Amino acid sequence: MFTDAEKAFIGVGKAGEVRIARMATSTTDGQPHVVPLRAHLNEDGTKVIVLGNQMAKSYKYRQVQKNPKVAIVWDTEVLGPPRVIKGVEVRGTAVIKHDPGASDPHFEVTPTKVFSWGINEVAAGSFEKKMGFDMVHHRRPGSGNAGERPA
């Protein structure tokens, strides 16, 4: 589901190198809620691990209990020249996990859709594809081998 470049950008199983991301949840009536947090891919690069501070007391925790559909975005911008923007969006379903001995629960998100820009190609090309010129970056599980784009 993730290309090698996307995995490198997000971070795989490296708790010490966890990137800041933003996660969107939704209320039961569809109102969005977005918060910054820490997230990385699990060791085999198939799921997103979302970490938080006092997660069990958070609003996002209560929202995931009611509606597990979430979106997570990692991005960066280097002003340059040249200006470079990169990012990865994951949409998926979150499950609350509490590892034995851990002081706080975390979310494990199974991706249903992944989109990136400026990672596998320059961002302008990615945005053109997102805007409908070519939808190859929108992938679903089972749509091809990791790192390959559908033809």
Helices and strands as residue ranges (DSSP letters): H 4-10, G 15-17, E 19-26, E 32-41, E 48-51, G 55-57, H 59-66, E 69-78, E 84-97, E 106-117, H 123-128, I 129-133
